[in-house]
Amino acid sequence: MIKESWQSAIPNFDQFKDELSNIDAIPALSFLDLQPRLKSSLIRFDQVNDFPRFLLINSPDNFIYRQAITQSYEDLKAEQQISQVPIITSDSIEPEDLFGQYQVKDGEVVNFTSGLLDKANGGYLIISANLILANPRSWPKLKSALLGESCPAISSDPRQIAPNPPVKNYDVKLVIVGDRNQLGDLEHFDSDFRSQLCIFGEVELEVKASKKSFKQYLGYVKGLIEQNRLPQLQDSEAWEVLLKHGTRETEDQERLPLCLIWHKGLLAEASIEAQHQPIKSIHLLKALTHKEYRQSYLPMRAIDDILEGQVIIETQGERVGQVNGLTVIEIPGHPVTYGEPARISCVIHLGDGDITDVERKAELGGNLHAKGMMIMQAFLASALQLDEPLPFSASIVFEQSYSEVDGDSASLAELCSLLSALSGYPINQEIAVTGAIDQFGRVQAVGGLNEKIEGFFHVCQHQGLTGHQGIVLPKTNLKHLSLHQDVITAIKAEQFHIWSVESVDEALPVIFGKAFRGEDDDTILNKISERIEHFDKHEHNPCSFLNKIKNFIGFH
């Protein structure tokens, strides 16, 4: 168990000082320069002849990315790395748009309008995956044409069909752009998308920071700024703000974002703050602050509910069987996720050793949450080394939660609430807990750490910082931290703390103030064993069921 310094909670770019001090010497780069896998796919697709006929590109499916892919083709043509062929994009695959239209007069074709396949003949047609999914009737005919079948044009008047309509063969390769879900739907829609008819390409949305890639990333951002005619970043301080919030976007201190939309949105808003002059760090921070304010209604409403007592969250004192877990809230129609503490409680009673997951029983718990619960129970059973089942049962619940709970990130917190209820030792309510555990008691990484920490911090801040509050999190999650400045300031001032742990044995002394196991009598496992023995002794005495309960809970 380690209490982390504030430096652990933000990315460190000291190793790239040379690059940041010589940004002016770094050339601007294009979108394709930081997409080596995409570039390889585009070049190979150009090199093949008859097969494959389809290129599937995993990418955000919108006009900005399709435009970037189209521009990548043009760049490769300019560099003579692919053939000088037509490249056509389309937002329609209606038959009349694809194959062209003709007019009929007196049984003869008098006018013919070329279709998209005519324009793209010998080259590429780029479309969205959604077009195929939304137009299933058009796909079989388009697919046949791409595979070499002769296809007639479409009459502009369905009542007048020419006896000999224009028929053509096309040499067109199809580029389909869509995200993984859409590409997965295409595979279900047509099994040929899993066959040798396709080449796969990938638009990468992040890059791991190294000496080479960091320099490339700086050039990439300069290229975006030039392409979109935005003001340049004025100095290294502005770049560092961009980099810090970039790692927050990727949720990894070692990875930088390549998302076109994120960069364009942030830089365009910072440009407004700078009045279209060179962008300083203060302009980026103001743009981020304004954005967060616009999106803050629901998070602040949640804090108001806690402060008003509508939702019970305690950030001081001690409680038996109650722990502050951490959740990430995602609401349809709200642009961002946000963190919120959750009160997890456990009570025990006489029983057959069953541990009830109330969320699962109420059909509010997902499969991953159920899996985490079962792993937690298996670890505890192994740690107790009992020859028989526990002589009592337990019930664990997310209090005041009215929507589905999923994921295994609360399994460490759920274990704490169960151990507290079993041992009678209270849990420090100043500390919130997140982390998944395996069957050996190792604490594993979870997602949404920045939002979770900030959600609990803001509740503590509004209820009053005591100087002892903080978060217990997996050590493997440290690389994902990029916290807001108000949290960093509190950590610097020793008003808020972060403890990183690798195992249950490291986590519990922080939360309980007592060791999980060991030679001392005052450990959590020893206390649970004593209560089991105490129960067994009274069970064999000829006393009433009510007296058993009184003895078990220590009532005199």
Rosetta blueprint (number, residue, H / E / L):
1 M L
2 I E
3 K E
4 E E
5 S L
6 W H
7 Q H
8 S H
9 A H
10 I L
11 P L
12 N L
13 F L
14 D H
15 Q H
16 F H
17 K H
18 D H
19 E H
20 L H
21 S H
22 N L
23 I H
24 D H
25 A H
26 I L
27 P L
28 A L
29 L L
30 S L
31 F L
32 L H
33 D H
34 L H
35 Q L
36 P H
37 R H
38 L H
39 K H
40 S H
41 S H
42 L H
43 I H
44 R H
45 F H
46 D H
47 Q H
48 V L
49 N L
50 D L
51 F L
52 P L
53 R L
54 F E
55 L E
56 L E
57 I E
58 N E
59 S L
60 P L
61 D L
62 N L
63 F H
64 I H
65 Y H
66 R H
67 Q H
68 A H
69 I H
70 T H
71 Q H
72 S H
73 Y H
74 E H
75 D H
76 L H
77 K H
78 A H
79 E L
80 Q L
81 Q L
82 I L
83 S L
84 Q L
85 V L
86 P L
87 I E
88 I E
89 T E
90 S L
91 D L
92 S L
93 I L
94 E L
95 P H
96 E H
97 D H
98 L H
99 F H
100 G L
101 Q E
102 Y E
103 Q E
104 V E
105 K E
106 D L
107 G L
108 E E
109 V E
110 V E
111 N E
112 F E
113 T E
114 S L
115 G L
116 L H
117 L H
118 D H
119 K H
120 A L
121 N L
122 G L
123 G L
124 Y E
125 L E
126 I E
127 I E
128 S E
129 A H
130 N H
131 L H
132 I H
133 L H
134 A H
135 N L
136 P L
137 R L
138 S L
139 W H
140 P H
141 K H
142 L H
143 K H
144 S H
145 A H
146 L H
147 L L
148 G L
149 E L
150 S L
151 C E
152 P E
153 A L
154 I E
155 S E
156 S L
157 D L
158 P L
159 R L
160 Q L
161 I L
162 A L
163 P L
164 N L
165 P L
166 P L
167 V E
168 K E
169 N L
170 Y L
171 D L
172 V L
173 K E
174 L E
175 V E
176 I E
177 V E
178 G E
179 D L
180 R H
181 N H
182 Q H
183 L H
184 G H
185 D H
186 L H
187 E H
188 H H
189 F H
190 D L
191 S H
192 D H
193 F H
194 R H
195 S L
196 Q L
197 L L
198 C E
199 I E
200 F E
201 G E
202 E E
203 V L
204 E L
205 L L
206 E E
207 V E
208 K E
209 A L
210 S L
211 K H
212 K H
213 S H
214 F H
215 K H
216 Q H
217 Y H
218 L H
219 G H
220 Y H
221 V H
222 K H
223 G H
224 L H
225 I H
226 E H
227 Q H
228 N L
229 R L
230 L L
231 P L
232 Q L
233 L E
234 Q L
235 D L
236 S H
237 E H
238 A H
239 W H
240 E H
241 V H
242 L H
243 L H
244 K H
245 H H
246 G H
247 T H
248 R H
249 E H
250 T H
251 E L
252 D L
253 Q L
254 E L
255 R E
256 L E
257 P E
258 L L
259 C L
260 L H
261 I H
262 W H
263 H H
264 K H
265 G H
266 L H
267 L H
268 A H
269 E H
270 A H
271 S H
272 I H
273 E H
274 A L
275 Q L
276 H L
277 Q L
278 P L
279 I E
280 K L
281 S H
282 I H
283 H H
284 L H
285 L H
286 K H
287 A H
288 L H
289 T H
290 H H
291 K H
292 E H
293 Y H
294 R H
295 Q L
296 S L
297 Y H
298 L H
299 P H
300 M H
301 R H
302 A H
303 I H
304 D H
305 D H
306 I H
307 L H
308 E L
309 G L
310 Q L
311 V L
312 I L
313 I L
314 E L
315 T L
316 Q L
317 G L
318 E E
319 R E
320 V L
321 G L
322 Q E
323 V E
324 N E
325 G E
326 L E
327 T E
328 V E
329 I E
330 E L
331 I L
332 P L
333 G L
334 H L
335 P L
336 V L
337 T L
338 Y E
339 G E
340 E E
341 P E
342 A E
343 R E
344 I E
345 S E
346 C E
347 V E
348 I E
349 H E
350 L E
351 G L
352 D L
353 G L
354 D L
355 I E
356 T E
357 D E
358 V H
359 E H
360 R H
361 K H
362 A L
363 E L
364 L L
365 G E
366 G L
367 N H
368 L H
369 H H
370 A H
371 K H
372 G H
373 M H
374 M H
375 I H
376 M H
377 Q H
378 A H
379 F H
380 L H
381 A H
382 S H
383 A H
384 L H
385 Q L
386 L L
387 D L
388 E L
389 P L
390 L L
391 P L
392 F E
393 S E
394 A E
395 S E
396 I E
397 V E
398 F E
399 E L
400 Q L
401 S L
402 Y L
403 S L
404 E L
405 V E
406 D L
407 G L
408 D L
409 S L
410 A L
411 S H
412 L H
413 A H
414 E H
415 L H
416 C H
417 S H
418 L H
419 L H
420 S H
421 A H
422 L H
423 S H
424 G L
425 Y L
426 P L
427 I E
428 N E
429 Q L
430 E L
431 I E
432 A E
433 V E
434 T L
435 G L
436 A E
437 I E
438 D L
439 Q L
440 F L
441 G L
442 R E
443 V E
444 Q E
445 A L
446 V L
447 G L
448 G L
449 L H
450 N H
451 E H
452 K H
453 I H
454 E H
455 G H
456 F H
457 F H
458 H H
459 V H
460 C H
461 Q H
462 H H
463 Q H
464 G L
465 L L
466 T L
467 G L
468 H L
469 Q E
470 G E
471 I E
472 V E
473 L E
474 P E
475 K H
476 T H
477 N H
478 L H
479 K H
480 H H
481 L L
482 S L
483 L L
484 H L
485 Q H
486 D H
487 V H
488 I H
489 T H
490 A H
491 I H
492 K H
493 A L
494 E L
495 Q L
496 F E
497 H E
498 I E
499 W E
500 S E
501 V E
502 E L
503 S E
504 V H
505 D H
506 E H
507 A H
508 L H
509 P H
510 V H
511 I H
512 F H
513 G L
514 K L
515 A L
516 F L
517 R L
518 G L
519 E L
520 D L
521 D L
522 D L
523 T L
524 I H
525 L H
526 N H
527 K H
528 I H
529 S H
530 E H
531 R H
532 I H
533 E H
534 H H
535 F H
536 D H
537 K H
538 H H
539 E H
540 H L
541 N L
542 P L
543 C L
544 S L
545 F H
546 L H
547 N H
548 K H
549 I H
550 K H
551 N H
552 F H
553 I H
554 G L
555 F L
556 H L
